[in-house]
């Protein structure tokens, strides 16, 4: 009987130790997804522009309601650490400098997809639902629409709304933004 090779999966702690040991280059953009180290896709101008517009609009709205985190890590569990484009976090005195945000800290998570729509939709968003993140907005830049995911369940999200015009309204925050202002 032949044994199939098995991939080595890493914990978030092991991932951080490898980074600290200099195993990866300073400019490597990596995520940890279910124990696998994944190279992130480079950010293009359309993606960067959308994230910049969202950051500007959200920054004006959320001031005392949430902390705005842009392309910073969140630790979903012991084997998954991702870098969403934007996360609105529960306020915390240390600004999350003592530990990374966990799912219970996240009020709204936003992914902007240009070249990564398939991965975001089929892998990342279900992960966010599995760990109980209440609301995820997935911006599809190609089709100029947003998928609003709410009601998390172990397989992802029970409710998904597709919005191509009008306003987006966050469920847990006083956040309303016009879609045409950011996409």
N, C-alpha and C positions, 0 to 999 in steps of 0.2 A: 504494500500500500504506500503510495506516494504522499508525502506531506506537502500541502500547499504552503507557500511562503505567506506569512502573516505580516501586515504592516505594524510597525512599532507606533503605538499611540502615546502621546505625551500628556502630562498634566499641565495646568497653568503654571504651577510652581517650577516644574522642569523647564518649561518654555522660558520663563523669566531668568532662570539660572543660565540657560544657553545664551540668552541675550547679554547678560552681565559678563559672561566668560568671553564674549567677543566672537562667538561662533558665526554670527550673522554680521553682515556689513552694516555700517551706520545708516546707509541709505536704503537698506532692504525694507520693503513694506510687506509685513507678514501678519497673518491672523492665525489663530488656533481654532479649528473647527472640528469638534468631536474628536479631539486628540491629534488631528492631522495638521501639520504646518502648511498653510496655503499662501502662495504669493499673491498679493493683491494686484489688481489691474491698475495700470497707470491712470491718473486722472486727466481727462481731456478738458479743453476750454468750455465746452457746453456744460459738462458736469460741474466744473469749478464755478462757472457763472451762476448756475442754479443754486448751489450751496451758498455762495456769497450773498445772493439776493434773499434767500431764506433766512440766513443768519442776520442780515440787516433788519428785515421785517420783524422777525421773532424777537430780536434783541430789544426793539422798541416796545413790544407788547408785554413781555413776561417779567420785566424788571423785578418785582418783589414776589412773584409767584413761583419762580423756578430758576435753576441755574442752567445756562446754555452751554452745552459741551459740543465742540465741533471736531469731528474726526479723531476723537480720543477713545481709548479702549473701555469696554464694559465687559465684565466677567459674568457670563451667563451661568456657568457651573464650573466644576473642577477641570473640565476638559475643553471648554469653549470660551475664547476671548476674542471678541470681534471689535471692529472699528467702524461703527455706524457713522453716517455723514453728520447727522445732528441728533442730539439727545437732549430733551428737557428733563432735568433731574429735580427731585425734591431738594429744597434748600438744606444745606448742611454747613455748619460753622467752618469746618476744615476745607470746604470746597473739594472734597474727595481727594485730598492730598495724602491721607493716611491709608486709604484703601480704595480700590477701584469700585465704581458703581456696580451694584448687583441688580437683578431684575426688579426687586421690590423698591428700588430707588428711582426707577424710570417712570415718568409721567407720560411721555410721548417720545417715540423713536422714529426717525426719518431716514430712509435710504433713498438716494438719488441714483437711478439706473440709466446709464447710457449704453455702455458695452456689457453690463453685468446683469441685465434684466432676468435672464434665465436662472442664474445662480441665486440672485436675490429672491426671486419669486418661489423657486422650488426648494431651496436649501435654507437660506438665512431666515426669511420670514417665518417658515414653519418652526425653526428653532426658537425664535422670539415668542411665538405662541406657546410652544411646549413648556417654556420656563415661566409663563404667566405675565408677559409684558402686555399691559392692558390695551395699548393702541399703537399701531404702526402705520405710517404713511409711506407708501412706495411710489415715488415719482418715476414715471416712464417718460423719459425725454423724447424718445422717438415718436410716440403717439400723442404726446402732450396731454397726458392724463395722470391721475393719481388713483391708486388703489388704497382705500382706507380699510384697515383690518382692525376689528374689535371682537370682543368676546373670545378670549383665548381658550383653547382646548389642547389636549396632549398631541393632537395631529396638526395643529396650526391655529387657525381662526375659524370660528363658526360664521361670523359675519364679515363679508367683504363687499364694499361699495366702490364702484368705479365712477370717478368724477372727471369730466372733461371741460367743464365751464362752471363759473360761479365762485362760491366761497367754500373754503374748508373750515370746519369748526371742530376744535379738539374737544374730546369728551370730558377730560379731567381738568382743563385749564381754560381761562377766558381768552382763548386764542381763536381769532377769525382772520383768515387771510384770503385775498382774492387770488385765484389760481393764475390769472393772466399777469399778476404782478411778480410772479416768481418763476414761471416756466416759459 
